Amino acid sequence: MTTYQKIVLASRPKGAVSADNFRLETAPVPTITDGQVLIRNHYLSLDPYMRGRMEDTKSYAAPQAIGEVMIGGTVGEVIDSKNTKFSVGDKVVGGSGWAEMCVSDGQMLRKVDTAHIPLSAYLGSVGMPGMTAWYGLTQIMQPKAGETIVVSAASGAVGSVVGQLARIRGCRAVGIAGGPEKCAYVVDELGFDACVDYKSPTFLADLAAATPDGIDAIFENVGGVVFDAALARMNPFGRIAMCGLIAGYNGEPMVMNNVRMILTMRLTIRGFIVAEHLEFWPEGLKELGTLVATGKLKFRESVAEGLAAAPEAFMGLLKGKNFGKQLVKLV
Amino acid sequence: MTTYQKIVLASRPKGAVSADNFRLETAPVPTITDGQVLIRNHYLSLDPYMRGRMEDTKSYAAPQAIGEVMIGGTVGEVIDSKNTKFSVGDKVVGGSGWAEMCVSDGQMLRKVDTAHIPLSAYLGSVGMPGMTAWYGLTQIMQPKAGETIVVSAASGAVGSVVGQLARIRGCRAVGIAGGPEKCAYVVDELGFDACVDYKSPTFLADLAAATPDGIDAIFENVGGVVFDAALARMNPFGRIAMCGLIAGYNGEPMVMNNVRMILTMRLTIRGFIVAEHLEFWPEGLKELGTLVATGKLKFRESVAEGLAAAPEAFMGLLKGKNFGKQLVKLV
């Protein structure tokens, strides 16, 4: 190989993301210098937060620059190294972005063990999505055994971990997902106590039936009417971890109607970005890695084949077409 | 005196509170038994939270019962005592409700010193409203010197204390109030750095001008569009103490539009009821009492004369017609 492919941000979305927001480019394979490693990426992670970066608005992170490689987490293999900490053949987790190859100085690169944990899981349950779930649950929702927790996008990379970790802590875990197939998976495969289909005409009644003792904590990935419905069922002193608002990513109005519940139920709502809490990662990844290696934490992956498939897979993710963690397989 | 007057809840409001929701009744002065004291109330406190109790909806407190004396804080004087802890002539703070007299077993009654602090202040800056401000500021907003805090209903019993305490802690204190007269008072008398008139057509621009470095913490008494405007200017890791939502007390839609800010700015929003945090009262009341006694904490009172004036004064309070702490003078 003398060249590799990458995908850059061609333009910012106006409303929904479209294919012409991206451009596939070919570049020569770089030559590394002292201290650097060359990585062949095996999997690219697609995550909802990328949608926010495509916008040029005030947010927690700088916007993705036009013409630069789309940001993103990756796992791959070191294929050349002039860095004493990494050898050819090492499996690594990094943030190369939407590209088949990348050069790293080793700073943000982490060697991982694939003997008991599949490489792709380091982009999911044992990576940023898993840590997002772990942090939100343990640090914000702080659930006690016997409490009821609700998580939206429950079949996704983050939501699936939230519910399983809550079950391990003795909680009643109730998922919200789109469609009977995802709901069946959440209950039958992931072991949630219940899962409610937000697309069903009986959604409100179903949510009430699934949370007979009210809701003590919410992990919110979606926002909008689904969130409002859960908010209305909160118990006193409930906690809400605000992780994502995918329902409004394309600029749809995103209102909260049950604001009064914050006061009358003395709720705590906290937005968070897991990358700002790196001090918790060792503890969290240890629990997540052990659970995955021993088969106690289940996950599912939607895998698109080849870098060129990334834009369509990403657009599907934003519409909830994925089922579990959305990846792009590059090798 | 062989009889006294009291006001009971006659009916629940449909929309705005009206005079026929209340009924003035006359009762014989009670005879006290062992352990009891008889109190002649001097001042009755009117507070926005009473509006919530008039509703029969799920909230943090049981609704006010129909036909019973309207709840409320009072200060007065012991005029008969069969309780060894209280003597005739003692000045006391209690929760007698809307009545000229009441009998107490002494449990929820507190003797106060009026040598340096006027009796009425125990219903305001050195009472529940002051403690509401103190708790929200110190425990939820946790302001650091140099930060900008915003408080709505800034000329009111709670808001006026929030801003003054924040100034003492080295913050830039920005109030929001209704009309130029209240705004002038908030700046000129209370010493806030700025106050923005929410009734002005230039409100949004004025708020931006008053908070050039954004907003680090909000004390929210009002809700609705005023709150949304402040929310839009929050800095990362901002804190919001949700104390009241007076804009929606009559059932008006109460939506939050800038929900996304919770996530992008990693905000923490917490609703609270100061009566649930009694462990902080000694510390808070000590600071508030010292500040009032030394003239460093200023306040203003709107005083209605006579129990029969209470309903109209209360309706005025809900419309923001009061200026400072709303009281009813009974003696």
Interface residues (C-beta under 8 A of the other chain):
Chain A: G52 K58 S59 Y60 G223 P236 M242 C243 G244 L245 G248 P253 M254 V255 M256 N257 V259 R260 I262 L263 T264 M265 R266 L267 T268 I269 R270 G271 F272 I273 E276
Chain B: G52 K58 S59 Y60 G223 P236 M242 C243 G244 L245 G248 P253 M254 V255 M256 N257 V259 R260 I262 L263 T264 M265 R266 L267 T268 I269 R270 G271 F272 I273 E276
